[in-house]
Amino acid sequence: MFQRSSTGDQHLPHGVVVASFETYAQAQAAVAKVSGSDTDVAGLAIVGNDLKLVERIVGRLTWGKVAMRGAIRGLGFGAFMGLLFLLFVPEAVSSVLVFPLLGLAFGILLSVVQHSLVRRKRDFASTQQVLAARYDVVAPQESASRAMQVIGQRDGAAAPTEAQLQSAPPPAPPAQPEQSASAPVPSSSPAPQGRQDPPAS
């Protein structure tokens, strides 16, 4: 159950990203899994990244569809008003039927007029929703290890941010191979030959 955030909570949650998912339902199931393991879930948060407005086209709007939608809305509103009138005036049962008929007529009229004003720019029906490209489960530092262990996701974790990379210690330089003692370089001059005596006469 959602609760309205207080004025002092208008900031992004701080902690460790323990898992990432493609849909909100998967992230919600992961939090429910952590809650079911008797782990403290206070401080956990689901953060949607890269929000996008998606408008899905349902179909083309015709005069018949516009009139039908207006009739349904007007009929429902008229029936509601008739029931309210019946509660205050119980003896006027016959006049209650007038309200649905009036709502039907006004619903059709309003829908047709509204469509005639915008049909050149918008002659199609659509639905809109806000979606995120990735949903991260963020946990406080003290409970991040336990939450990550319960969720059991490793490969889906988000890549470290630039701030995390800057705060990480620099990698150790690779070990240099030990140089062996160099062998003495042989001289390029030819070795002296032995002295030969002249032959005896």
Phi, psi and omega in degrees: 000129183280144175233142180292131181288145178285171183295327183281356182257020182275063176205160179290143180292143179258140179160203183247134176284110184266341180195156178224143183222162181274335182234158179292327180297322178292319178294322178294321177294325178294318178295321177296326177294319177295320179294325180287346179267017180061030175264143180293119182263002178294126181102345176292150181212149174251119185245122176271129182249148178057063180293140180223141175269118183250124176245117182258126181280124181272316181174179181275141179270126174247169180298324179294317179294321179297315180295322180293317179295318177296324179294319181294314179295316180294322179294318178295317179293321178295319178296321178296316178295324177295321177294321176296320179294325179291329178292324181273331180233084184294332184282346182267065182285321182292326181283348179293329181292345180289326184297315177298323179292320177295318177297322178299313182294313181292326178297316178297315182298313182294321180294318180294317179296317180295319180292326179294334181278332186242004188292335179287330179265330185215099178245033180221157177257142183208166174236145181241145176205152179258122181237157178246146179288333181208141178244116181261139172263113184255132181236150175299160184300323184286336181245009183293319182297317180292319180294320178295325179291321181290316181292320175074027179255131179239310186290335184273004181292147182287154178293149181295144180284172180295324179294322178293323179293324180289327180280345181287147179294147180295146180293148180290142179293147180296146181291135180276136178294143180291133180275130179282154180297130183286141179284150179298136181282126180292148181288144181277346181282142182293150181292142180293136180272157179293149182283131180258132176280145177294149181294147181286142181276000000 
